């Protein structure tokens, strides 16, 4: 649930604008999102790494075109018109080995 209060913090995505729009993603961990980044979420998938704070943004159309897994593609198509900003546990920036291990595990599981 997104909340608005009087406290202003820097946007967790662009890190430039100040906003009071926020949500608690984990106990005591808040993400703030400005109006511009909310607008960007209409056309882009936005992922925020909860470990390092790095933001990954990709055009929805490109992401959906590249997904091979039918069920995942269907889920993203259903969400295509929604403004979704997702928190992820780790990213390639903060744990490249962990991501590669995960991808290798997925590849061997589907073979």
Buried (B, 14 or more C-beta within 10 A) or exposed (E): EEEEEEEEBEBBBBEEBEBEBBBEBEEEEEBBBBEBBBEBBEEBBBBBBBBEEEBBBEEBEEBBEEBEEEEEBEEBEEBBEEBBBEBEEBBEEBBEEBBEEEEEEEEEEEE
